[in-house]
């Protein structure tokens, strides 16, 4: 994937009180949110070939992919904080990844 079709940023999550990685592949098209595995990170989709498999769709501007870090693996590996804090990070409102509200708000009407 060419670097001009890939943007990697760090966003602060109010819910987690921590920075998370957000990666976007593509510049326009229907936004698609890609979820990493429980222990994965935002760039897992690229390492496992999903981004390359979507290459023609990305190049034609039919889709753009977004991915964020999974917090479950981070919480268990760092073991920082109380058990309640770790549980909150793993659960993250019932989702395995912290989907930033601004990601959803900013891109829900894109095509």
N, C-alpha and C positions, 0 to 999 in steps of 0.2 A: 504494500500500500504506500503510495507516495506521501511524503510529509505534508504536501499542501492539502491533502484530503483528511488529515488527522490532526486533531487538536487535543492536547492533554492539559487539564487545569486542576488546581486544588481549590475546593470550595469549603467554607466553614459550615458545619452542620450545627444549628442551634440545638437540635434534639440531642445530639451526641456530645456537644461541646468539644468537637475535634474537627480537624481537616479531613476531607475525603477526596479521592481522585475521581474526576469526571472526564471521560474520554469520548470524543465525537469523531466519527469517520464519515466523510461526505460533507458537501456544502449546501445541498438543498435536496428536497424530496420528502416523502412521507417519513416522519420520525418514528423510529423503532427502538424501544427500550430493551436492551439485552441484559439479562440477569446472570451474574457469575455464579459459580457453585458456592456452597457454604463457606469454603475456605479460600475462595478465589478473590481476585482483585479486578479492577476495571479493565485491565489490559488482557485478561484471560481469553476473551473472545478472539483476539488477534493471534495469540500464541497457539490456540487450538484450531486455527484455520477458518473460523466462521467469517471473519472479515474478508479473507481472500475468496471464499465461496460466494460472498455477496458482491465481489468486485465489479462485475458488469452492471449490477443495479446501482452501485455507488457511482460508477463512472458516468452512467446515463442520467444521474440525478433523480432516479426513481425513489430511492430511499436514502436516509442518513441514519446511522446507528449511534446510540448513546449507551454508555455503560458506566456504572459506579462501583465503588469498592463494596465488597461484602464485609459486614462488621463481625459476623460470628467468629470467623477464624482469628481476626485481630484481637477480639476480646479474650478468647481462650489462650492465645499465645502470650500476650503481654501480662495477663493476670494482675492487672493494675486495678485497684479499687476494691470496694466491698463486694460481697456476693450479690447484693441487690443491684449495684451498678453494673456488674458483669451481666447479670440476667437482663437488665434493661437494654444493654448494648446488643446482646444476642437476639432478643425478641424484637427490638426496634419497632414497636407498634405492631407486631405480628408479621413483619416483613423481614426476609433474610438480608436485605440490603437497605441502606438509608436513601430512599429516593428523595432528593431535595425538592421541596415544594416549588422552588423557582424553576426547576427543570420541567416539572409538569405544567405549571402555570404558563411558562414562557413558550412552550412548544406544543400545547395541546391543540392549537388551531392551525398549525403549519400543514402545508401540503407540498 
